[in-house]
């Protein structure tokens, strides 16, 4: 029987977190390599574990300093049922039946008053999937098909077009029994089976090759990615890491996405402050003389109803520092920027920040950039147009909206009013419409279809925007054309799959070109960025079944980062 249920962390004054329990063993604690990270001082580094068995879930205390409590009673081991609470230090989690619903990350709510806002924020939840990652897996991506994974829990797996294979790739370019994966010790060996079109690893055709975690091989047009296990011990350097002993650790720059950097006015932190965003939006409205300054990445769980849900960006840096030995400000730079502004200006500030960091800390290129969401676009512009290609050796993009995020259309279409957000929701919509950056997130491909079946690009069509906002759309159009469609440095695209994500909008257009919503189409993605949009052409890929705002804290992603950085 598969693990089921979810743990909902009840936050005090902030957003809740909902963890879907999809793996049979789940560690909880303060250390960044745990499946559920609870970064409070009274929580031990490895505090407790959830174990799935025939009777359901049991909570096991791992000799923690302050104990583990179920329904207020201290325990060493205890089975839990629906409604039971588990307390570790000051952190309280409630066990519930059912999975994290696909729509839990993107439901639309009416916000007519401040009381509506308070109720919504009290129930606000960031959905996080805890999928099976403690055994090796093979991820499969085929053109026009949903991405999927197979747990490699045996010694041999066949791959081919025939339905009898363990991995069925039913494409005409694939032989009936095309290849095999064979376990040899703790490694997997890929063997071609005299296939007609061959098995490819990188640019070369292979007959037999030992694979490493993160390797992508190709059979016909299908891409298959080997994933290594991601248990807590796998995610950390248990015995330390010494560059002097022959290893190298690549210096890293982290670039967050929209709303991922703190904004300050003098000594007052203006963002994050979700309530002020709705009740006093002028604080964040972008003007030519806006005095706000970006300082550091956001360290809070952030939920903006009808717009975005984000895990703490600082947890990504915490993982690199605690588990891989990085040092903030030395070989790890967190690049904060004003996410409201023109992305080209943010890319220029990124160039200045990296140059100053190199001079101050003495780090030497090549540097690895880890960018989430909109940060991927900023990083790409820096690399392609501002000399970054001479300093950046590897670009790791997590949920990057390379072809845009269709969901942004609902936020910016003030003239069309796609979704009923309510009075406070309209304030947010007007605020977001003032951001130059928001228009850069609009889908660059043609995802809007009218009643006659004609598709058109919303970066080109200007009829859906009020006239005073059209210059911002044109600015985004120019940015996209300058950005291009490929990267000049080695790149990997980490993308979410398996979660309903807006991919297409059908509209009704009148003779004047003005339009209104007919219906929305959802396909596979990370709830914000569709699969195809998050894959930059020519890049390596790494699919993860996770929500957009939690991709960078996912243990599957952490394992890939460890493989990328510890070389």
Protein Blocks (a to p, Z undefined) as FASTA:
>chain_A
ZZedjdddddehiacdddddfbfbdcddjbfkbmbdcddfklcfblbccdddfkopaddd
ehianopaeehiacfbdcddehiacdehjbccdddediddfklmmpccddfbfklmmmmm
mmgccddddddfkbccdddddehiacdddddfbfbdcddfbfkbmbdcddfkbcfblbcc
ddehjaccdddehianopaehjbdcfbdcddehiacdehjbdcdddddddfklmpcfkop
afknopacddddddddehiaccdehjacfbgcfklmmmmmmlmoccfklcbdcedjafbd
cddehiaccddfklmmmmmmmmnopaehiloccddddfkbcfklmmmmmmmmmmmmmmmn
opacddddddehjlmmmmmmmmmmnopmmmmmbdcdehiafkopfklmmmmmmmnomaag
bjmlmmmmmmmmmpmklmmmpcfbdfbdcfkopacdfklpmklpcfklmmmmmmmmmmmm
mnombdfbdcdddddehiacdfbdcddddfkopacdfbdcddddehlagfklmpcghiac
ddddddfklmmmcfklmmmmmmmmmZZ
